[in-house]
Amino acid sequence: MISTKLSLADYFEVTAEISPDESENRCEFVDGEIIEMPPESSQNAVIAIFLIVQFAKIVPFYWVRNNTEIVVAGRVRIPDLVVLGEELAVALNRKPRNTISPEMPAPLLVVEAVSPGKVNEDRDYRYKRSEYAARGILEYWIVDPGKAKVSVLTLIDGWYEVEGFEGDEVVKSPQFLELSLTANQLLNPKGVS
């Protein structure tokens, strides 16, 4: 049996025909296949919303997005949070789809909240790390409730340097100096037990 892989153009064509009402799940595109992502855990959803609120206090609100697709290395990823920057916000607002394509500027920051399980950890810690670095995303945060740790990855000469934060340590962002949150605040926003 011959299996046919989809092209990136095929992915956009197929997913353009799916209305949000038909599918509660998000889809990513990896290695020629559409991968249906399970719904986020309640904890990850609250973490993402908490971060949206925090970033909206220090940058223009329209820079802060979720459910935004990013085309990276021929794949389509949907991070939990994206901070765009002005040039990218303008470019994205002109498009009919909430997709950051390769010809657009890279986002300033991407955040992933890690879901439990080895597959999810590998995706966020390994695959997305290399894909986001290749895309030129200056900062990548990995918020990992299971490991009770926040990792801030900063792009330096094409590779991410990692600084980890736990407990009451203040998470340090090289781009967003006004942000003053501890790892515990990110991992356990009020309302999450």
C-alpha positions, -999 to +999 in steps of 0.1 A: +000+000+000+013+034-009+007+062+015+005+098+002+018+126+022+001+160+020+019+191+010+017+223+030-006+237+004-028+206+008-029+212+045-041+248+041-067+237+016-081+209+037-082+229+070-097+260+053-128+238+046-132+228+083-153+253+102-144+258+139-178+244+148-170+210+132-139+204+152-131+212+188-095+201+183-067+220+169-046+205+141-009+207+135+009+197+103+039+175+107+058+155+081+030+155+055+003+145+080-024+164+098-021+157+135-052+164+155-042+178+188-063+169+219-079+197+238-057+215+262-058+205+299-077+230+321-043+239+338-026+247+305-056+267+293-055+288+325-017+293+322-021+305+286-049+330+296-029+342+326+001+349+304-021+367+278-033+390+306+002+396+319+017+404+285-013+426+275-002+448+305+032+455+290+028+453+252+000+464+229-028+439+234-030+430+197+006+416+198-006+388+221-022+358+205-032+322+210-045+297+184-020+312+159-004+289+134+033+292+127+049+277+096+083+263+107+105+241+085+075+230+064+055+222+095+026+240+111+027+245+149+001+261+172+018+274+203-001+282+235+009+319+233+026+341+208+039+377+212+041+391+177+058+425+176+045+455+156+057+445+121+043+410+124+010+422+139+005+445+109+015+417+084-008+391+101-038+415+103-038+417+065-042+380+061-075+361+061-060+332+082-043+335+116-011+319+102+025+332+104+040+323+071+077+320+063+079+354+045+066+372+076+088+384+104+094+359+133+074+364+165+092+379+195+082+351+218+065+317+217+053+299+248+044+262+251+027+248+282+038+211+284+011+184+286+019+152+305+036+123+286+068+116+267+054+124+233+043+159+245+076+165+263+096+154+232+075+177+210+080+208+232+115+202+245+131+188+213+113+192+181+097+226+186+129+239+202+149+232+169+120+244+147+115+277+166+153+283+166+154+277+128+125+301+124+145+328+142+121+332+172+142+352+197+126+338+228+109+305+236+094+296+270+086+261+281+062+261+310+062+226+325+037+221+354+047+184+356+084+193+363+074+225+382+098+245+360+098+273+335+126+273+309+134+306+291+153+298+259+171+328+243+183+326+207+220+333+205+239+328+172+212+304+159+209+282+190+189+285+222+206+291+255+184+279+284+178+293+318+155+274+342+134+289+369+116+271+398+096+280+429+098+317+439+125+325+414+115+355+392+114+344+355+138+366+336+130+376+300+157+394+281+131+411+260+103+418+285+121+433+314+089+448+328+075+413+334+079+403+370+064+368+376+078+339+396+079+304+383+052+295+408+029+322+396+033+309+360+029+273+369-001+278+393-020+309+385-049+316+408-078+294+399-056+263+392-052+238+420 
